[in-house]
Amino acid sequence: MIENITRVISLYDFYQDLLTEKQSTYVQSYYEDDLSLSEAAEKFSVSRNAIHDSLKRTVKQLEEYESKLQLLAKFNKKQELINKYKISKDSSILDQLEEL
């Protein structure tokens, strides 16, 4: 569950500019501000189901962006290589970084 929330927040960080204002607001409220569906529904004067459906569609959309653009995957790979380099100081790792 925590991994899923962390993934959605990470995807949101990369792709938030591709979302509508309403989608962004719902994601921020639910995932970042940790409001429940009911609290978010009350805050935006919509039904709990409307928030749930919008979040579900938005997360699917974020995953589709990631499957096409791979920004999060590339970022994670770069972080992994940087951490390996810090430990080993192997310059061949820097070459791998440049290839990404």
Secondary structure, DSSP 4 states (H G I P E B T S, - for coil): -HHHHHHHHHHHHHHGGGS-HHHHHHHIIIIIS---HHHHHHHHTS-HHHHHHHHHHHHHHHHHHHHHH-HHHHHHHHHHHHHHHHHH--HHHHHHHHH-
